[in-house]
Amino acid sequence: MRVRAFQIFFLAILIWPGLAAGDKIHALRAVDVDGNRLSTADGHITVLVLTNKANSPKADLVGERVPNFCLGNPAYRLITLVEFDAHSAGVRSFLTTMVRRRLDAEGRKLQGRYDANKIARVARSDVYAVVDFNGRVMAQLGNLAPAPFRVLIIGKNGELLRQWNDVPGAEELAAALK
């Protein structure tokens, strides 16, 4: 009996670190520029793009590479988290308005893909951007955050499925999302 308990204990010690590393949860909670409350652990598969203003063209490229099977599909979501330096309230308001306008333009561009794929939805309602002026949102990701650009695939319960420090290829992104 003691030997069996020791074997189970030893096996648990060997297996547990691997499980803990693979089951890391990244439950980011934030409010986007439209006032939507978002979470990366709410049942969606999330493409989370971490960027700053300088790398925003890379974020656009990720959006263009999202596979068609994700478009209009409520199981998937793309969130762009834009990090800014600390600013006064007036500057924050101005920058947030600029991000919202840019998101509107991206929504109009995405609508062409929706129409071509016969998706009867307003594309703009499926794109989200969060601005982070104080680093609090980014800090929720712990050691995943400190990079000028990063793409994360986060599973339905907040588990990290895949990450890149640059724009992934379209096929690579599609494979990670299936």
Backbone hydrogen bonds, N-H to C=O, Kabsch-Sander energy under -0.5 kcal/mol:
donor,donor_aa,acceptor,acceptor_aa,energy
5,A,1,M,-2.1
6,F,2,R,-2.4
7,Q,3,V,-2.4
8,I,4,R,-2.3
9,F,5,A,-2.6
10,F,6,F,-2.9
11,L,7,Q,-2.6
12,A,8,I,-2.4
13,I,9,F,-2.0
14,L,10,F,-1.9
15,I,11,L,-2.4
16,W,12,A,-2.8
18,G,15,I,-0.6
19,L,15,I,-1.9
20,A,16,W,-2.9
21,A,17,P,-2.1
22,G,18,G,-1.8
23,D,19,L,-1.7
24,K,21,A,-0.7
26,H,158,G,-3.8
28,L,26,H,-1.7
30,A,38,L,-2.1
32,D,36,N,-2.5
33,V,129,A,-2.6
35,G,32,D,-2.0
38,L,30,A,-3.4
38,L,36,N,-0.5
40,T,28,L,-1.7
42,D,39,S,-0.6
43,G,156,K,-2.5
45,I,75,A,-3.3
46,T,44,H,-0.7
46,T,154,I,-2.9
47,V,77,R,-3.1
48,L,46,T,-0.7
48,L,152,L,-3.0
49,V,47,V,-0.6
49,V,79,I,-2.8
50,L,48,L,-0.6
50,L,150,R,-3.2
51,T,49,V,-0.6
51,T,81,L,-2.7
53,K,83,E,-0.6
55,N,52,N,-0.9
56,S,53,K,-1.5
58,K,55,N,-1.0
59,A,55,N,-1.4
60,D,56,S,-2.1
61,L,57,P,-1.8
62,V,58,K,-2.0
63,G,59,A,-2.0
64,E,60,D,-2.0
65,R,61,L,-1.3
65,R,62,V,-0.6
66,V,62,V,-0.6
66,V,63,G,-0.9
70,C,67,P,-1.9
71,L,67,P,-0.6
71,L,68,N,-0.8
73,N,70,C,-1.7
76,Y,73,N,-2.0
77,R,45,I,-2.1
78,L,126,D,-0.6
79,I,47,V,-2.8
79,I,77,R,-0.5
80,T,128,Y,-2.3
81,L,49,V,-3.4
81,L,79,I,-0.6
82,V,80,T,-0.7
82,V,130,V,-3.1
83,E,51,T,-2.9
83,E,81,L,-0.6
84,F,132,D,-2.7
92,R,88,S,-2.6
93,S,89,A,-2.4
94,F,90,G,-2.2
95,L,91,V,-2.9
96,T,92,R,-2.5
97,T,93,S,-2.1
98,M,94,F,-2.2
99,V,95,L,-2.4
100,R,96,T,-2.4
101,R,97,T,-2.4
102,R,98,M,-2.3
103,L,99,V,-2.5
104,D,100,R,-2.2
105,A,101,R,-2.1
106,E,102,R,-2.4
107,G,103,L,-2.5
108,R,104,D,-2.0
109,K,105,A,-2.2
110,L,106,E,-2.8
111,Q,107,G,-1.7
112,G,108,R,-0.8
112,G,109,K,-0.9
113,R,109,K,-0.7
113,R,110,L,-0.5
114,Y,110,L,-2.2
115,D,111,Q,-3.1
116,A,112,G,-2.4
117,N,113,R,-1.7
118,K,115,D,-1.4
119,I,114,Y,-3.0
120,A,118,K,-0.7
121,R,119,I,-1.9
123,A,121,R,-0.8
125,S,122,V,-1.3
126,D,123,A,-2.4
127,V,124,R,-1.2
128,Y,78,L,-1.2
130,V,80,T,-2.9
132,D,82,V,-2.6
133,F,131,V,-0.5
139,A,135,G,-2.1
140,Q,136,R,-0.8
140,Q,137,V,-1.1
141,L,138,M,-1.8
142,G,139,A,-1.8
144,L,141,L,-1.9
145,A,142,G,-1.4
147,A,145,A,-2.9
150,R,50,L,-2.2
151,V,164,W,-2.6
152,L,48,L,-2.8
153,I,162,R,-2.9
154,I,46,T,-2.9
154,I,152,L,-0.6
155,G,159,E,-3.5
158,G,155,G,-2.1
160,L,24,K,-1.3
161,L,153,I,-3.2
162,R,153,I,-1.4
164,W,151,V,-2.4
173,L,169,G,-2.6
174,A,170,A,-2.4
175,A,171,E,-2.5
176,A,172,E,-1.8
177,L,173,L,-1.5
178,K,174,A,-1.0
